Amino acid sequence: MPRATLHRSTRVLLAAALACGLPACINESFAAPLPAHAESSAAALDAGERDFPPPPPLAPDAGPPSVVVPWGTVGREGGTVQRLFFGLTGDTRPGRCDETERYPAATIAQIARSMKALHVQFGLDLGDHMFVCNGSAEEARVQMADYMAGLAQGPSTFWMTMGNHECGHLYRGGPCFPGDGDANFTAYMSALARPRAWYATDVHTSLGLARFVFVADDSWDTAQATWLERVLADADINARYTIVARHHPVEGDKTGSPQIVSMILRHKYSLVLTAHLHTYEHDADSHNGRTVVVGVGGGPSQVPPGFATVLQNKDATLTFVMRDVDGNPVGEPWSVPPQ
């Protein structure tokens, strides 16, 4: 199948501008109630946002935002926001096996700082945090530590996705699971600090529930398949937005498991966020324009590194903006309605 590609104008602008664990309540019942909120000034909020708390003060080192952004609090297991505003990137690793000394630490650190400067509520990645082929636990640990050190300069909450390079077993055949001794997977799971590589989180917004689903393509088994079907089916009923993050794209010859792709696409989804191809690709005519590849987090790429932001607008649409490493918009933004 042909791979989705950028519109020509977006490719030109991109190259030119850049060259310059689910919580227990979600895992089991998926029915976490909204927390109680203090009353807010109705005059200061739009209709539908009046039951949400007032914006918290900025952190001392955050500085004033250059534009007004939606407020909210999102932690490891989700949160509550006025409207969504988050950052994402993917594929942060050396260009060759075991080149730990060439890890793109400065790139991911700058991306994280730029996300923080934009006052995103949280960030997420789309996999591939290392490139270790020799089975060295120490090299895997160092590369993962370099990545985490970069994230520490960004938003306080950053959700990670498992990529194929988080599983050294793939070079010998087979997926990775907890306790199997794979050095790459062990280092990744230690940083992820969740019992499984797949998980989901819920963010309550003034315009409806947003469920974020993180699929571990290279830790796929019956247990994950059962879980994914259950989480997506519940979101079909209870969420206004389902945002799926996985490493492999949904089109082309590098999609990973066809079972995963089929399962995701037969449910409702607002966005399917992917990487793996080490570029930025969006085809407005494919899957109603809801799938995108963002593999520009510092790994080898045909385009310079960067990240993207997604904003939930007052009309409930989601607007995607590609950015360079300093946070400057690049190319043409695009929007999609809720699922």
Beta strands, then each sheet from edge to edge (+ up, - down):
strand 1: 72-75
strand 2: 78-81
strand 3: 85-89
strand 4: 122-125
strand 5: 158-159
strand 6: 199-205
strand 7: 208-214
strand 8: 241-245
strand 9: 271-274
strand 10: 280-282
strand 11: 291-294
strand 12: 306-312
strand 13: 318-324
strand 14: 329-336
sheet 1: 1+ 2- 6- 7+ 8+ 9+ 11+ 10-
sheet 2: 5+ 4+ 3+ 12- 13+ 14-
end
